[in-house]
Amino acid sequence: MLLSMLDERDRLMVALREAREEVQLTRTRLAEVERERDALQAQIASTIPKDLAECIKELTKAKEELKQRMDEILELKAERNNTRVSKLFLFQMRFWFAFNNPSPPPLQKRL
C-alpha cells in the first residue's frame, strides 16, 4: 500500500511538472503573441491615418467632380428647354405673321 501511494505520488509529481512546463510554455507564447499584437496595432495606427487622409481627399475630389457634372447637366437641360421655347416662339411668330399678312396675289405675266 505504501508502495502504491509512493508510485501515485511520483506519477502526480510528474504530471505536476509537465503541467508547470506547459503553463510556462503557454505564458511564453502569450507574451510573444502580445508583443506581436502590439507591433501590429502600432503598424495599423501609423498606417490608417495616411490611408484615411487619402480616402477623404479622393472622396472630396469625387464629390467636387460630381457637383460639376450635375451643374453641367442642369445647364444642358436649361439650354435644351430654351431651344424648345425658341423654336415654339419662332413657329408661333411665323404663324401669326402668315395669318396677319396675307400673301399678295401672284403677278400676271405681261404680254
Secondary structure, DSSP 4 states (H G I P E B T S, - for coil): -HHHHHHHHHHHHHHHHHHHHHHHHHHHHHHHHHHHHHHHHHHHHHHHHHHHHHHHHHHHHHHHHHHHHHHHHHHHHHHHHHHHHHHHHHHHHHHHHHHHSPPPPPPPPP-
